[in-house]
Amino acid sequence: MLDGIVWFFQNIAMAFYNLGYAITHPGLWLSWILGTDTLEQKQSLMRFIYYGGSHQFFFVVFTAFLILTGIGIWKRNVMWGAVRVLERFANTVGRFFAWAGLLMVLQQIIIVFVQRIFVQADITFGFGVSITKDISWWAEELKFYNALVVALCATYTFVQGSHVRVDLVYSVVSYRTKKAIDMFGSLFFMMPVSVLTWMYGWYFLWRHLVVPKPSASDTLERVILKARALRWNVETISFSPNGFNGYFLFKILLVSYAGMVFLQAIAFFYRSYLERVEGPESEGKFLDRDSLGEGEEVYEGTH
């Protein structure tokens, strides 16, 4: 027990060094962006993979959260600023990728027309440089549009208050108790689940992009040794002979989803804390929610 407590605080202390070292030595973990032709570039990619799912990276993020929280408690305008930035990020990403739902509908209509009316086996799309794919490829790609909406619009929907909720006690407790429940939920439900999803999703992603396959149990020394045999091996399988073959994109969306939920958990914790401290008059302060127009208020938050 004591060893675990010491390890915890040691990692918080080391977070400052780890962050500073990463910032001052970007080539050690980012030079792979320019290519993976040399051994040094391959090693930088393996370091990037290792640290992206490591406890060192977690403690850098966790320590930054603790510092920002401390400053925010001291100066509330800083915390409100963090809330506004994080919620604006969720809204901007969500509002953009929500259009994938419209693309999904339009593409499905085109598929039906081409397949049933024009009796064609493939669809060509593009101007100048065109893409020709089998009907089944375009049909399976609809799953990707759906994944875009689910993964990248989840936090936007949360900000808009549109997720389905099961309320057993929340509506009958006091205002301050509600905010305490929100704070508890963001810290002990949203954050841990998003961290676990990231940790599993990170290695799940890279195991479908490179070989030798990285593992969460690998040490840094071991992944550096693996770098000698490193090569890209991007997943291109499909569920049908001519179906959509970009399923590695779903793994990227899983990691993106986890990261965005973690950031929204921070925003929700800060908002709940500030609204609890400042009272009911601050509820919904700086909250940017979509409106259906005058007279439609009853339907807002239910889409």
One Martini backbone bead per residue (centre of mass of N, CA, C, O) as a GRO file, in nm:
protein
  303
    1MET     BB    1   0.060   0.062  -0.023
    2LEU     BB    2   0.303   0.253   0.017
    3ASP     BB    3   0.430   0.200  -0.261
    4GLY     BB    4   0.188   0.314  -0.425
    5ILE     BB    5   0.202   0.605  -0.313
    6VAL     BB    6   0.492   0.665  -0.397
    7TRP     BB    7   0.454   0.610  -0.700
    8PHE     BB    8   0.241   0.828  -0.749
    9PHE     BB    9   0.416   1.082  -0.659
   10GLN     BB   10   0.656   1.029  -0.843
   11ASN     BB   11   0.496   1.065  -1.112
   12ILE     BB   12   0.415   1.356  -1.063
   13ALA     BB   13   0.704   1.467  -1.044
   14MET     BB   14   0.800   1.344  -1.329
   15ALA     BB   15   0.611   1.501  -1.523
   16PHE     BB   16   0.786   1.755  -1.559
   17TYR     BB   17   1.027   1.616  -1.689
   18ASN     BB   18   0.885   1.464  -1.921
   19LEU     BB   19   0.770   1.714  -2.059
   20GLY     BB   20   1.032   1.873  -2.098
   21TYR     BB   21   1.179   1.653  -2.265
   22ALA     BB   22   0.973   1.633  -2.498
   23ILE     BB   23   0.993   1.935  -2.587
   24THR     BB   24   1.324   1.938  -2.620
   25HIS     BB   25   1.285   1.630  -2.781
   26PRO     BB   26   1.106   1.577  -3.058
   27GLY     BB   27   1.278   1.373  -3.234
   28LEU     BB   28   1.235   1.110  -3.053
   29TRP     BB   29   0.889   1.117  -3.134
   30LEU     BB   30   0.857   1.285  -3.445
   31SER     BB   31   1.044   1.199  -3.698
   32TRP     BB   32   0.834   0.996  -3.842
   33ILE     BB   33   0.673   1.208  -4.010
   34LEU     BB   34   0.907   1.217  -4.245
   35GLY     BB   35   0.961   0.909  -4.188
   36THR     BB   36   1.075   0.536  -4.209
   37ASP     BB   37   1.387   0.483  -4.313
   38THR     BB   38   1.522   0.507  -4.049
   39LEU     BB   39   1.606   0.402  -3.738
   40GLU     BB   40   1.536   0.664  -3.587
   41GLN     BB   41   1.244   0.686  -3.696
   42LYS     BB   42   1.147   0.413  -3.589
   43GLN     BB   43   1.206   0.475  -3.291
   44SER     BB   44   1.015   0.720  -3.269
   45LEU     BB   45   0.757   0.562  -3.321
   46MET     BB   46   0.785   0.364  -3.079
   47ARG     BB   47   0.780   0.588  -2.868
   48PHE     BB   48   0.504   0.699  -2.938
   49ILE     BB   49   0.350   0.439  -2.879
   50TYR     BB   50   0.440   0.393  -2.590
   51TYR     BB   51   0.361   0.679  -2.460
   52GLY     BB   52   0.054   0.690  -2.549
   53GLY     BB   53   0.010   0.420  -2.329
   54SER     BB   54   0.133   0.542  -2.072
   55HIS     BB   55   0.188   0.643  -1.744
   56GLN     BB   56   0.343   0.900  -1.813
   57PHE     BB   57   0.120   1.036  -1.980
   58PHE     BB   58  -0.098   1.031  -1.768
   59PHE     BB   59   0.061   1.210  -1.553
   60VAL     BB   60   0.079   1.460  -1.726
   61VAL     BB   61  -0.226   1.506  -1.751
   62PHE     BB   62  -0.300   1.491  -1.449
   63THR     BB   63  -0.116   1.724  -1.354
   64ALA     BB   64  -0.242   1.940  -1.533
   65PHE     BB   65  -0.520   1.917  -1.402
   66LEU     BB   66  -0.435   1.994  -1.114
   67ILE     BB   67  -0.321   2.274  -1.179
   68LEU     BB   68  -0.571   2.395  -1.318
   69THR     BB   69  -0.756   2.352  -1.075
   70GLY     BB   70  -0.602   2.527  -0.872
   71ILE     BB   71  -0.617   2.789  -1.036
   72GLY     BB   72  -0.932   2.788  -1.065
   73ILE     BB   73  -0.996   2.816  -0.761
   74TRP     BB   74  -0.847   3.088  -0.736
   75LYS     BB   75  -0.936   3.152  -1.052
   76ARG     BB   76  -1.237   3.133  -1.207
   77ASN     BB   77  -1.181   3.251  -1.494
   78VAL     BB   78  -0.999   3.015  -1.579
   79MET     BB   79  -1.213   2.791  -1.561
   80TRP     BB   80  -1.412   2.920  -1.756
   81GLY     BB   81  -1.217   2.918  -1.994
   82ALA     BB   82  -1.191   2.609  -2.011
   83VAL     BB   83  -1.488   2.553  -2.062
   84ARG     BB   84  -1.519   2.716  -2.326
   85VAL     BB   85  -1.302   2.570  -2.492
   86LEU     BB   86  -1.405   2.273  -2.464
   87GLU     BB   87  -1.699   2.326  -2.564
   88ARG     BB   88  -1.621   2.445  -2.836
   89PHE     BB   89  -1.477   2.200  -2.942
   90ALA     BB   90  -1.719   2.005  -2.929
   91ASN     BB   91  -1.909   2.176  -3.109
   92THR     BB   92  -1.736   2.202  -3.364
   93VAL     BB   93  -1.694   1.903  -3.426
   94GLY     BB   94  -1.994   1.815  -3.416
   95ARG     BB   95  -2.114   2.010  -3.632
   96PHE     BB   96  -1.942   1.902  -3.863
   97PHE     BB   97  -1.992   1.575  -3.836
   98ALA     BB   98  -2.306   1.576  -3.861
   99TRP     BB   99  -2.303   1.578  -4.182
  100ALA     BB  100  -2.266   1.268  -4.215
  101GLY     BB  101  -2.568   1.202  -4.206
  102LEU     BB  102  -2.636   1.325  -4.483
  103LEU     BB  103  -2.435   1.163  -4.653
  104MET     BB  104  -2.557   0.889  -4.586
  105VAL     BB  105  -2.831   0.938  -4.718
  106LEU     BB  106  -2.738   1.018  -5.006
  107GLN     BB  107  -2.575   0.758  -5.063
  108GLN     BB  108  -2.810   0.561  -5.033
  109ILE     BB  109  -2.976   0.675  -5.266
  110ILE     BB  110  -2.767   0.627  -5.489
  111ILE     BB  111  -2.744   0.322  -5.454
  112VAL     BB  112  -3.036   0.256  -5.524
  113PHE     BB  113  -3.041   0.380  -5.808
  114VAL     BB  114  -2.798   0.230  -5.934
  115GLN     BB  115  -2.894  -0.066  -5.865
  116ARG     BB  116  -3.217  -0.059  -5.944
  117ILE     BB  117  -3.229   0.132  -6.207
  118PHE     BB  118  -2.927   0.110  -6.356
  119VAL     BB  119  -2.776  -0.157  -6.303
  120GLN     BB  120  -2.507  -0.123  -6.131
  121ALA     BB  121  -2.185  -0.235  -5.986
  122ASP     BB  122  -2.081   0.068  -5.987
  123ILE     BB  123  -1.908   0.371  -5.865
  124THR     BB  124  -1.835   0.702  -5.979
  125PHE     BB  125  -1.615   0.944  -5.816
  126GLY     BB  126  -1.542   1.265  -5.936
  127PHE     BB  127  -1.298   1.525  -6.035
  128GLY     BB  128  -1.075   1.408  -6.260
  129VAL     BB  129  -1.021   1.239  -5.996
  130SER     BB  130  -1.138   0.919  -5.972
  131ILE     BB  131  -1.366   0.683  -5.809
  132THR     BB  132  -1.386   0.323  -5.830
  133LYS     BB  133  -1.653   0.126  -5.693
  134ASP     BB  134  -1.821  -0.093  -5.547
  135ILE     BB  135  -2.123  -0.107  -5.410
  136SER     BB  136  -2.030  -0.249  -5.143
  137TRP     BB  137  -1.831  -0.028  -5.061
  138TRP     BB  138  -2.037   0.205  -5.028
  139ALA     BB  139  -2.221   0.056  -4.826
  140GLU     BB  140  -1.999   0.009  -4.601
  141GLU     BB  141  -1.922   0.315  -4.562
  142LEU     BB  142  -2.169   0.396  -4.388
  143LYS     BB  143  -2.040   0.310  -4.119
  144PHE     BB  144  -1.840   0.547  -4.105
  145TYR     BB  145  -2.044   0.774  -4.080
  146ASN     BB  146  -2.166   0.668  -3.820
  147ALA     BB  147  -1.897   0.678  -3.657
  148LEU     BB  148  -1.855   0.981  -3.674
  149VAL     BB  149  -2.106   1.058  -3.513
  150VAL     BB  150  -2.056   0.894  -3.256
  151ALA     BB  151  -1.754   0.984  -3.184
  152LEU     BB  152  -1.764   1.319  -3.262
  153CYS     BB  153  -2.073   1.382  -3.122
  154ALA     BB  154  -2.089   1.310  -2.817
  155THR     BB  155  -1.995   1.579  -2.678
  156TYR     BB  156  -2.194   1.762  -2.818
  157THR     BB  157  -2.445   1.622  -2.702
  158PHE     BB  158  -2.372   1.679  -2.409
  159VAL     BB  159  -2.376   1.988  -2.421
  160GLN     BB  160  -2.684   1.981  -2.534
  161GLY     BB  161  -2.851   1.764  -2.360
  162SER     BB  162  -2.919   1.474  -2.556
  163HIS     BB  163  -2.890   1.251  -2.372
  164VAL     BB  164  -2.989   0.970  -2.236
  165ARG     BB  165  -3.168   0.948  -1.919
  166VAL     BB  166  -3.163   0.801  -1.588
  167ASP     BB  167  -3.391   0.900  -1.329
  168LEU     BB  168  -3.404   0.853  -0.969
  169VAL     BB  169  -3.282   1.132  -0.790
  170TYR     BB  170  -3.199   1.404  -0.925
  171SER     BB  171  -3.481   1.573  -0.936
  172VAL     BB  172  -3.516   1.573  -0.592
  173VAL     BB  173  -3.272   1.730  -0.540
  174SER     BB  174  -3.065   1.961  -0.479
  175TYR     BB  175  -2.867   2.174  -0.638
  176ARG     BB  176  -2.594   2.100  -0.494
  177THR     BB  177  -2.629   1.793  -0.529
  178LYS     BB  178  -2.629   1.784  -0.832
  179LYS     BB  179  -2.340   1.896  -0.865
  180ALA     BB  180  -2.204   1.669  -0.704
  181ILE     BB  181  -2.290   1.443  -0.895
  182ASP     BB  182  -2.150   1.556  -1.146
  183MET     BB  183  -1.864   1.552  -1.031
  184PHE     BB  184  -1.853   1.252  -0.967
  185GLY     BB  185  -1.914   1.144  -1.255
  186SER     BB  186  -1.667   1.273  -1.400
  187LEU     BB  187  -1.441   1.140  -1.214
  188PHE     BB  188  -1.571   0.818  -1.178
  189PHE     BB  189  -1.664   0.773  -1.495
  190MET     BB  190  -1.561   0.932  -1.741
  191MET     BB  191  -1.254   0.921  -1.697
  192PRO     BB  192  -1.193   0.615  -1.657
  193VAL     BB  193  -1.328   0.516  -1.921
  194SER     BB  194  -1.155   0.688  -2.117
  195VAL     BB  195  -0.881   0.574  -2.030
  196LEU     BB  196  -0.937   0.276  -2.094
  197THR     BB  197  -1.008   0.318  -2.390
  198TRP     BB  198  -0.738   0.436  -2.470
  199MET     BB  199  -0.544   0.206  -2.381
  200TYR     BB  200  -0.677  -0.007  -2.569
  201GLY     BB  201  -0.707   0.158  -2.840
  202TRP     BB  202  -0.413   0.229  -2.900
  203TYR     BB  203  -0.306  -0.065  -2.949
  204PHE     BB  204  -0.528  -0.150  -3.144
  205LEU     BB  205  -0.441   0.046  -3.362
  206TRP     BB  206  -0.128  -0.026  -3.402
  207ARG     BB  207  -0.177  -0.337  -3.467
  208HIS     BB  208  -0.310  -0.215  -3.762
  209LEU     BB  209  -0.025  -0.057  -3.877
  210VAL     BB  210   0.209  -0.238  -3.748
  211VAL     BB  211   0.531  -0.406  -3.773
  212PRO     BB  212   0.560  -0.509  -3.499
  213LYS     BB  213   0.348  -0.570  -3.254
  214PRO     BB  214   0.235  -0.390  -3.010
  215SER     BB  215   0.249  -0.381  -2.644
  216ALA     BB  216   0.153  -0.305  -2.320
  217SER     BB  217   0.396  -0.499  -2.195
  218ASP     BB  218   0.608  -0.335  -2.312
  219THR     BB  219   0.905  -0.206  -2.309
  220LEU     BB  220   1.107   0.033  -2.421
  221GLU     BB  221   1.342  -0.153  -2.501
  222ARG     BB  222   1.170  -0.347  -2.673
  223VAL     BB  223   1.058  -0.143  -2.885
  224ILE     BB  224   1.334  -0.055  -2.987
  225LEU     BB  225   1.412  -0.335  -3.097
  226LYS     BB  226   1.163  -0.356  -3.297
  227ALA     BB  227   1.246  -0.122  -3.497
  228ARG     BB  228   1.423  -0.287  -3.700
  229ALA     BB  229   1.134  -0.436  -3.812
  230LEU     BB  230   0.983  -0.196  -3.904
  231ARG     BB  231   0.649  -0.167  -4.056
  232TRP     BB  232   0.400  -0.106  -4.257
  233ASN     BB  233   0.045  -0.252  -4.185
  234VAL     BB  234  -0.226  -0.171  -4.313
  235GLU     BB  235  -0.548  -0.220  -4.279
  236THR     BB  236  -0.749  -0.393  -4.566
  237ILE     BB  237  -0.993  -0.521  -4.480
  238SER     BB  238  -1.305  -0.701  -4.547
  239PHE     BB  239  -1.645  -0.836  -4.535
  240SER     BB  240  -1.606  -0.830  -4.847
  241PRO     BB  241  -1.459  -0.863  -5.145
  242ASN     BB  242  -1.561  -0.532  -5.221
  243GLY     BB  243  -1.531  -0.385  -4.962
  244PHE     BB  244  -1.462  -0.195  -4.714
  245ASN     BB  245  -1.092  -0.112  -4.638
  246GLY     BB  246  -1.101   0.118  -4.372
  247TYR     BB  247  -1.096  -0.003  -4.059
  248PHE     BB  248  -0.871   0.172  -3.918
  249LEU     BB  249  -1.052   0.428  -3.878
  250PHE     BB  250  -1.208   0.319  -3.630
  251LYS     BB  251  -0.965   0.325  -3.436
  252ILE     BB  252  -0.923   0.629  -3.448
  253LEU     BB  253  -1.206   0.701  -3.339
  254LEU     BB  254  -1.178   0.567  -3.063
  255VAL     BB  255  -0.948   0.751  -2.961
  256SER     BB  256  -1.091   1.020  -3.009
  257TYR     BB  257  -1.328   0.968  -2.824
  258ALA     BB  258  -1.170   0.935  -2.559
  259GLY     BB  259  -1.037   1.217  -2.560
  260MET     BB  260  -1.303   1.387  -2.568
  261VAL     BB  261  -1.431   1.276  -2.309
  262PHE     BB  262  -1.210   1.368  -2.117
  263LEU     BB  263  -1.237   1.672  -2.177
  264GLN     BB  264  -1.542   1.684  -2.099
  265ALA     BB  265  -1.504   1.600  -1.805
  266ILE     BB  266  -1.354   1.853  -1.725
  267ALA     BB  267  -1.571   2.058  -1.806
  268PHE     BB  268  -1.798   1.938  -1.624
  269PHE     BB  269  -1.654   1.967  -1.356
  270TYR     BB  270  -1.612   2.272  -1.367
  271ARG     BB  271  -1.905   2.358  -1.408
  272SER     BB  272  -2.021   2.224  -1.153
  273TYR     BB  273  -1.845   2.375  -0.952
  274LEU     BB  274  -1.919   2.668  -1.030
  275GLU     BB  275  -2.231   2.638  -0.996
  276ARG     BB  276  -2.211   2.562  -0.694
  277VAL     BB  277  -2.060   2.818  -0.592
  278GLU     BB  278  -2.244   3.050  -0.749
  279GLY     BB  279  -2.511   2.928  -0.822
  280PRO     BB  280  -2.806   2.936  -1.007
  281GLU     BB  281  -2.722   3.199  -1.177
  282SER     BB  282  -2.481   3.017  -1.332
  283GLU     BB  283  -2.656   2.846  -1.494
  284GLY     BB  284  -2.544   2.823  -1.822
  285LYS     BB  285  -2.285   2.962  -1.843
  286PHE     BB  286  -2.163   2.995  -2.164
  287LEU     BB  287  -2.377   2.822  -2.303
  288ASP     BB  288  -2.373   2.650  -2.624
  289ARG     BB  289  -2.684   2.617  -2.768
  290ASP     BB  290  -2.904   2.501  -2.966
  291SER     BB  291  -3.170   2.632  -3.179
  292LEU     BB  292  -3.507   2.601  -3.317
  293GLY     BB  293  -3.657   2.841  -3.209
  294GLU     BB  294  -3.929   3.008  -3.166
  295GLY     BB  295  -4.146   2.777  -2.989
  296GLU     BB  296  -3.918   2.514  -2.957
  297GLU     BB  297  -3.811   2.465  -2.659
  298VAL     BB  298  -3.940   2.183  -2.579
  299TYR     BB  299  -3.739   2.022  -2.797
  300GLU     BB  300  -3.492   2.090  -2.664
  301GLY     BB  301  -3.266   1.825  -2.591
  302THR     BB  302  -3.417   1.574  -2.788
  303HIS     BB  303  -3.228   1.509  -3.058
   0.00000   0.00000   0.00000
